[in-house]
């Protein structure tokens, strides 16, 4: 049975295409997520499926050779109609799927569970799904982990769209800076002389005497010569006054509590950490007011924590804290464990977020995007690695001079 179209289909497709992710090359960070989803749920197949107008395309996959299928046979096209998991323990008993070619033919699907990739704007772009050729059920921990992993996929996609908006912002600000330079040059140099001549002529015509013909002809010549620069001046002034050129369409900054945003990020990643028996140690921090985009900052912190979970050996510990000393800060410590393999987080963070992040030179493009967004928040990063202590990452934000009770807590 073919799925119905979501009510917000036009906006959903516009958002999906704006990401410019369809038909792109495989990327390690998405491949890591499907591999983890497959292992956590104990199934051979897992996919990041994006639903286009008439097809589903797989950004990442494990256990399946296809790159895409028609939307008509897509299980995920049904899953995006809801906001939570679609779980079908045995597709043979579900009339929507029992005669589906993916069930009756290769790969012989019998079990499906898909978590919609729902953006902060409410658009379901696709799913993170797990598939098996045998009927099965997932336990509560597996369901929670699948939801958490789908949020990681969505965060990655949204952060990239946000980074594109930041690039537009930078280009626009640079254009405004050039306009200001041109504006200053016009006022300081090219227009000073003609303005003096205009003033002299106006002074002459304001008397009872007949206007000086020679001066009038000179004024005409001057006007013709400087008409275009004056038009440029008006254009610069209008452009600088245009609210669309403020350069902040990518930013939604407000005063928020860093400790609360960190707490939300920890809650989002904990189900994933639990699948590797990794403890995330986190206590309630002090109220730390900062100016930030709460949605994007939470997604950035989620990605940093997810990286720590990926690169920490099973049974490890990750400590997360917020502190006021030296400025509002988030600290992430990937702790060494006695007689076990050391975490590989330091190299991963350094290559992806510190060393040439603008060139995507590391294994995780998402970390380079996260670093760029932290830069926009004027945050500084301190990264260290000591045998016996582990890897430490400290992100410090500019302080806000406001009473803690005045801080709007992100909801």
C-alpha positions as CSV (number, residue, x, y, z in Angstrom):
1,X,0.0,0.0,0.0
2,X,1.4,3.4,-1.0
3,X,1.7,5.9,1.8
4,X,-0.2,9.2,1.9
5,X,1.7,12.4,1.5
6,X,2.3,14.5,4.7
7,X,0.1,17.7,5.0
8,X,3.3,19.8,4.9
9,X,4.7,18.0,1.9
10,X,5.7,21.1,-0.1
11,X,7.6,22.7,2.8
12,X,9.1,19.3,3.7
13,X,10.5,18.8,0.2
14,X,11.8,22.4,0.1
15,X,13.6,21.9,3.4
16,X,15.1,18.5,2.2
17,X,16.3,20.0,-1.1
18,X,17.7,23.1,0.7
19,X,20.1,20.7,2.6
20,X,21.7,19.7,-0.7
21,X,22.4,16.3,0.7
22,X,20.6,14.1,-1.8
23,X,22.9,12.1,-4.1
24,X,26.0,13.1,-2.1
25,X,28.9,10.8,-1.3
26,X,28.9,8.5,1.8
27,X,30.2,10.2,4.9
28,X,31.8,8.4,7.9
29,X,29.6,10.1,10.6
30,X,26.4,8.9,9.1
31,X,27.9,5.4,8.4
32,X,28.9,5.3,12.0
33,X,25.3,5.9,13.1
34,X,23.8,3.2,11.0
35,X,26.5,0.8,12.1
36,X,25.7,1.6,15.7
37,X,21.9,1.3,15.1
38,X,22.4,-2.1,13.5
39,X,24.5,-3.4,16.4
40,X,22.3,-1.9,19.2
41,X,19.1,-3.4,17.7
42,X,20.7,-6.7,16.7
43,X,19.6,-6.5,13.1
44,X,21.6,-6.9,9.8
45,X,20.3,-3.8,8.0
46,X,20.1,-0.1,9.0
47,X,19.6,2.9,6.8
48,X,19.4,6.7,6.8
49,X,16.6,7.1,4.3
50,X,15.6,10.5,2.9
51,X,12.2,10.7,1.2
52,X,12.2,12.7,-2.0
53,X,9.2,13.5,-4.2
54,X,9.1,10.1,-5.9
55,X,11.9,8.1,-4.3
56,X,13.7,7.2,-1.1
57,X,17.4,7.7,-1.2
58,X,19.9,6.2,1.3
59,X,22.5,8.6,2.7
60,X,24.0,5.8,4.8
61,X,23.3,2.0,4.8
62,X,24.5,-1.2,6.1
63,X,23.4,-4.7,5.0
64,X,21.7,-3.4,1.7
65,X,23.2,-2.9,-1.7
66,X,20.5,-0.6,-3.1
67,X,21.2,3.2,-3.2
68,X,17.5,4.1,-3.6
69,X,14.0,2.7,-4.2
70,X,10.7,4.2,-5.4
71,X,8.7,6.0,-2.8
72,X,5.8,3.8,-3.7
73,X,7.4,0.8,-2.0
74,X,9.1,2.7,0.9
75,X,8.4,1.7,4.4
76,X,9.9,5.0,5.5
77,X,7.3,6.9,3.6
78,X,4.8,5.6,6.1
79,X,7.0,6.3,9.0
80,X,7.3,10.0,8.2
81,X,3.6,10.4,8.7
82,X,4.1,10.2,12.4
83,X,6.3,11.9,15.0
84,X,7.5,8.8,16.8
85,X,8.8,5.4,15.9
86,X,6.9,3.1,13.5
87,X,7.6,-0.5,14.6
88,X,6.3,-3.4,12.6
89,X,7.3,-6.7,14.4
90,X,6.1,-8.9,11.5
91,X,5.3,-7.2,8.2
92,X,3.4,-10.3,7.0
93,X,0.6,-9.3,9.4
94,X,0.4,-5.7,8.4
95,X,-1.8,-5.0,5.3
96,X,0.3,-1.9,4.4
97,X,3.3,-4.0,3.8
98,X,2.4,-7.7,3.3
99,X,2.4,-7.5,-0.5
100,X,5.3,-5.0,-0.8
101,X,8.0,-6.1,-3.3
102,X,10.6,-5.6,-0.6
103,X,8.8,-8.2,1.4
104,X,7.8,-10.7,-1.3
105,X,11.2,-10.4,-3.1
106,X,14.7,-9.4,-2.2
107,X,15.7,-8.5,0.6
108,X,12.7,-10.3,2.1
109,X,11.9,-7.8,4.8
110,X,10.0,-9.2,7.9
111,X,10.8,-6.6,10.6
112,X,10.9,-2.8,10.3
113,X,11.4,0.0,12.8
114,X,11.9,3.6,11.7
115,X,12.5,6.8,13.7
116,X,11.4,9.9,11.8
117,X,14.1,12.6,11.2
118,X,12.0,15.5,12.3
119,X,13.5,19.0,12.0
120,X,13.0,21.8,14.6
121,X,10.6,23.2,12.0
122,X,8.5,20.1,12.2
123,X,9.4,18.5,8.8
124,X,10.0,14.8,8.7
125,X,12.8,14.4,6.1
126,X,13.1,10.6,6.3
127,X,14.0,8.1,8.9
128,X,16.8,6.2,10.6
129,X,15.5,2.7,10.3
130,X,16.5,-0.9,11.2
131,X,15.4,-3.9,9.2
132,X,15.6,-7.7,9.5
133,X,14.5,-10.7,7.4
134,X,13.1,-12.3,10.6
135,X,10.3,-11.1,12.8
136,X,11.4,-9.6,16.1
137,X,10.7,-7.1,18.8
138,X,12.9,-4.4,20.3
139,X,13.2,-3.8,24.0
140,X,12.7,-0.4,25.7
141,X,16.5,0.4,25.7
142,X,16.8,-0.4,22.0
143,X,13.8,1.8,21.2
144,X,15.2,4.7,23.2
145,X,18.6,4.3,21.5
146,X,17.0,4.3,18.0
147,X,15.2,7.6,18.9
148,X,18.4,9.1,20.2
149,X,20.4,8.1,17.1
150,X,17.7,9.6,14.8
151,X,18.0,12.9,16.7
152,X,21.8,12.7,16.0
153,X,21.1,12.3,12.3
154,X,18.6,15.2,12.3
155,X,21.0,17.4,14.3
156,X,23.8,16.7,11.7
157,X,21.6,17.7,8.8
158,X,20.3,20.8,10.5
159,X,23.7,22.0,11.6
160,X,24.9,21.8,8.0
161,X,22.0,23.9,6.9
162,X,22.8,26.3,9.7
163,X,26.4,26.4,8.5
164,X,25.3,27.3,5.0
165,X,23.3,30.2,6.5
166,X,26.4,31.3,8.4
167,X,28.3,31.4,5.1
168,X,25.7,33.6,3.6
169,X,25.9,35.8,6.6
170,X,29.7,36.2,6.4
171,X,29.4,37.0,2.7
172,X,26.7,39.6,3.3
173,X,28.7,41.2,6.1
174,X,31.7,41.4,3.9
175,X,29.6,43.0,1.2
176,X,28.3,45.6,3.8
177,X,31.9,46.3,4.8
178,X,32.8,47.0,1.2
179,X,29.8,49.3,0.9
180,X,30.8,51.2,4.0
181,X,34.3,51.7,2.6
182,X,32.8,53.0,-0.7
183,X,30.5,55.2,1.3
184,X,33.3,56.7,3.3
185,X,35.4,57.3,0.1
186,X,32.5,59.1,-1.5
187,X,31.9,61.3,1.4
188,X,35.6,62.0,2.2
189,X,36.8,62.6,-1.3
190,X,34.8,62.5,-4.5
191,X,31.7,64.3,-3.3
192,X,33.3,67.0,-1.2
193,X,34.2,69.3,-4.1
194,X,30.9,69.1,-5.9
195,X,29.0,69.7,-2.7
196,X,31.1,72.8,-2.2
197,X,30.2,74.0,-5.7
198,X,26.5,73.3,-5.1
199,X,26.6,75.3,-1.9
200,X,28.3,78.2,-3.7
201,X,25.7,78.3,-6.4
202,X,22.7,78.1,-4.0
203,X,24.3,81.0,-2.1
204,X,24.4,83.0,-5.3
205,X,20.8,82.3,-6.3
206,X,19.5,83.2,-2.8
207,X,20.5,86.8,-3.3
208,X,18.7,89.5,-5.3
209,X,21.3,89.5,-8.0
210,X,20.9,87.6,-11.3
211,X,22.6,84.2,-11.0
212,X,26.1,84.0,-12.4
213,X,25.9,82.3,-15.7
214,X,29.4,81.0,-15.6
215,X,28.8,79.5,-12.2
216,X,25.5,77.9,-13.4
217,X,27.3,76.3,-16.3
218,X,30.0,75.0,-14.0
219,X,27.3,73.6,-11.8
220,X,25.7,71.7,-14.7
221,X,29.0,70.2,-15.6
222,X,29.7,69.2,-12.0
223,X,26.2,67.7,-11.7
224,X,26.7,65.6,-14.9
225,X,30.1,64.4,-13.7
226,X,29.0,63.4,-10.2
227,X,25.4,62.2,-10.9
228,X,26.5,58.5,-10.9
229,X,28.5,58.7,-7.7
230,X,25.5,60.3,-6.0
231,X,23.3,57.5,-7.2
232,X,25.9,55.0,-5.8
233,X,25.7,56.9,-2.5
234,X,22.0,56.5,-2.3
235,X,22.2,52.8,-3.2
236,X,24.8,52.2,-0.5
237,X,22.6,54.0,2.1
238,X,19.5,52.0,1.1
239,X,21.4,48.7,1.2
240,X,22.8,49.4,4.6
241,X,19.4,50.4,5.9
242,X,17.7,47.2,4.5
243,X,16.8,45.0,7.4
244,X,17.4,41.9,5.3
245,X,21.1,42.9,5.1
246,X,21.7,42.9,8.8
247,X,23.5,39.6,8.3
248,X,21.8,37.8,11.2
249,X,19.3,35.6,9.4
250,X,21.3,32.6,10.6
251,X,21.3,33.6,14.2
252,X,18.6,33.4,16.8
253,X,20.5,34.6,19.8
254,X,18.9,35.1,23.2
255,X,19.9,35.0,26.8
256,X,19.8,31.4,28.0
257,X,21.2,29.2,30.7
258,X,24.2,27.2,29.6
259,X,23.8,24.6,32.4
260,X,20.2,23.8,31.3
261,X,21.2,23.4,27.6
262,X,24.0,21.1,28.6
263,X,21.6,19.1,30.7
264,X,19.3,18.6,27.7
265,X,22.2,17.5,25.5
266,X,23.3,14.9,28.1
267,X,19.8,13.5,28.3
268,X,19.6,13.2,24.5
269,X,22.9,11.2,24.3
270,X,22.5,9.0,27.4
271,X,20.5,6.3,25.7
272,X,23.2,5.9,23.1
273,X,26.0,5.7,25.8
274,X,24.0,3.1,27.6
275,X,24.3,0.7,24.6
276,X,28.1,0.7,25.1
277,X,27.8,0.6,28.9
278,X,29.4,4.1,29.0
279,X,28.6,6.2,32.1
280,X,28.0,9.9,31.5
281,X,28.6,11.6,34.8
282,X,26.8,14.8,35.1
283,X,25.5,16.9,38.0
284,X,23.3,20.0,38.2
285,X,25.5,23.0,37.4
286,X,25.1,26.7,38.4
287,X,23.0,29.1,36.4
288,X,25.3,30.4,33.7
289,X,23.7,33.1,31.5
290,X,25.1,33.4,28.0
291,X,23.8,34.7,24.7
292,X,23.3,31.8,22.3
293,X,21.0,30.1,19.8
294,X,19.7,27.5,22.2
295,X,18.6,25.0,19.5
296,X,21.8,25.0,17.6
297,X,24.0,25.1,20.7
298,X,22.2,22.1,22.1
299,X,22.8,20.3,18.8
300,X,26.5,21.2,18.9
301,X,26.8,19.9,22.4
302,X,25.0,16.7,21.5
303,X,27.4,16.1,18.7
304,X,30.4,16.7,20.9
305,X,29.0,14.2,23.4
306,X,28.2,11.7,20.7
307,X,31.8,11.9,19.5
308,X,32.9,11.1,23.0
309,X,30.6,8.1,23.2
310,X,31.8,6.8,19.7
311,X,35.5,7.0,20.6
312,X,35.3,5.8,24.2
313,X,35.9,2.0,24.8
314,X,32.9,0.1,26.2
315,X,32.7,0.5,29.9
316,X,34.3,3.9,29.9
317,X,33.3,7.1,31.6
318,X,32.6,10.6,30.3
319,X,32.2,13.4,32.7
320,X,30.3,16.6,31.7
321,X,30.2,19.7,33.9
322,X,29.5,23.4,33.7
323,X,31.5,26.0,35.6
324,X,31.7,29.7,36.0
325,X,35.4,30.1,36.7
326,X,37.2,31.9,33.9
327,X,33.8,32.5,32.1
328,X,30.7,30.4,31.5
329,X,32.1,27.0,30.3
330,X,31.2,23.4,29.4
331,X,33.8,20.9,30.3
332,X,33.9,17.4,28.8
333,X,36.3,14.8,30.2
334,X,36.8,11.5,28.5
335,X,38.4,9.6,31.4
336,X,41.1,7.0,31.1
337,X,40.3,3.6,32.6
338,X,43.0,1.5,34.3
339,X,44.2,-1.4,32.1
340,X,42.0,-0.6,29.2
341,X,42.4,0.9,25.8
342,X,42.8,4.7,25.8
343,X,40.0,6.8,24.2
344,X,40.7,8.0,20.7
345,X,38.7,11.2,21.2
346,X,41.7,13.7,21.2
347,X,42.9,12.8,17.7
348,X,39.4,12.9,16.4
349,X,38.6,16.3,17.9
350,X,41.9,17.8,16.9
351,X,41.8,16.7,13.3
352,X,38.1,17.5,12.7
353,X,37.5,20.6,14.8
354,X,40.9,22.3,15.4
355,X,43.3,21.6,12.6
356,X,41.9,23.2,9.4
357,X,38.2,22.7,10.2
358,X,37.2,24.9,7.3
359,X,38.7,22.4,4.9
360,X,36.9,19.4,6.4
361,X,40.3,17.8,6.9
362,X,39.2,15.4,9.6
363,X,37.1,12.3,9.9
364,X,34.0,14.1,11.1
365,X,32.7,17.0,9.0
366,X,30.0,17.6,11.7
367,X,32.7,18.6,14.2
368,X,34.1,21.2,11.8
369,X,30.5,22.6,11.5
370,X,30.2,22.5,15.3
371,X,33.4,24.5,15.6
372,X,32.2,27.1,13.2
373,X,29.0,27.6,15.1
374,X,30.9,27.9,18.4
375,X,33.0,30.5,16.7
376,X,29.9,32.5,15.9
377,X,29.0,32.3,19.6
378,X,32.5,33.8,20.3
379,X,33.3,30.6,22.3
380,X,36.9,29.5,22.8
381,X,38.0,25.8,22.9
382,X,40.8,24.3,25.0
383,X,41.7,20.7,24.2
384,X,44.2,18.6,26.2
385,X,45.2,15.0,26.5
386,X,47.1,13.5,29.4
387,X,47.8,9.8,30.0
388,X,46.2,8.6,33.1
389,X,43.7,11.5,33.0
390,X,42.2,11.3,29.6
391,X,41.0,13.9,27.0
392,X,39.5,17.2,28.2
393,X,37.6,19.7,26.1
394,X,36.6,23.0,27.6
395,X,34.3,25.4,25.8
396,X,34.2,28.9,27.2
397,X,31.6,31.5,26.3
398,X,31.6,35.3,26.8
399,X,29.9,36.2,30.1
400,X,26.6,38.0,30.3
401,X,26.1,40.7,33.0
402,X,22.6,39.9,34.1
403,X,21.0,38.5,37.3
404,X,20.7,34.7,37.1
405,X,16.9,34.9,37.7
406,X,16.6,37.0,34.5
407,X,18.0,34.3,32.3
408,X,15.4,32.6,30.1
409,X,15.8,28.9,30.4
410,X,15.7,27.0,27.2
411,X,12.6,24.8,27.1
